[in-house]
């Protein structure tokens, strides 16, 4: 049979933030899972087909799709894509949609194909574990293990998690293919000097000096954040600042500059071996005071470190409660997104946490937001 007469089929390999694979069941067997996809219709390109199939089967919108793995047999040419996605899983079709592991995918009707796909996937993930991707627009760093290397040797983002993380950091309201195209990335070793990173010319429209000081400090001590240390710590401090910007109306306009500096550096004394004097010299005494106030007491347990002396510092330092709430909201939102066990800890300690720093009439919208998160 000539190749031109062969039927074409497409699938797509998508991962969530935990590394699980998007899978759909057969309509007549809800325990038989494979990758989303199907046959290519007449007059349709492979890319158009996979976008259509994923939308029909999962409700997700696919963009930046590109061929990743191709296999031919006697009757079919099957192409597996990788790409990016947005949206929530929602489908009116009869099959089930889940996030699965390779074992589940390989045990389905197309298990032999998916076994070859897994082997190819493992063989193309040849980046070193001590490398990170740097977004040169923001200086944000992401662990290399979440990056897929395609057959042509090009590095690309493989999950919607990374798409949203990158785009939110540079202010895109909606994730679009053009947004990804405009992001410049490069791979650097984990232990690259901060001087090297500074040469990238990264810019932030607000608080550049405070941001660079904080990112440098946490980078220099190799501090990570998130499940399986997926991010350098700069991810968390940026999310904390982003929360602050969302609730910026709580702060007088004339004071915002030093409050934001304090948000960027809120963990520098506690985690990055900086002193109050280091911060005061770099970002000013008001921002340094916020960081000092948010520095835990000494102790072996979480309870000992967040003792009454710690909360007293927060209560007695201007805007420290605001900064602590930004930090807590950033951690809560990440914990909810990743289903982290920390969410339960935050919930258990919330009553004491609020009793320790709550002042009626202050930051009510932020407290309400925290309680709404717990009620979701």
PyMOL commands that set and color helices and strands:
alter all, ss='L'
color gray80, all
select helices_A, chain A and resi 3-5+46-58+102-106+111-124+144-146+160-169+177-181+194-198+208-220+227-229+234-246+248-250+253-264+268-271+276-283+285-293+302-305+308-316+320-338+342-357+364-375
alter helices_A, ss='H'
color red, helices_A
select strands_A, chain A and resi 7-12+21-26+29-34+37-39+61-72+76-86+97-100+131-135+141-143+147-149+155-157+185-189+224-225+231-232
alter strands_A, ss='S'
color yellow, strands_A
deselect
rebuild
show_as cartoon
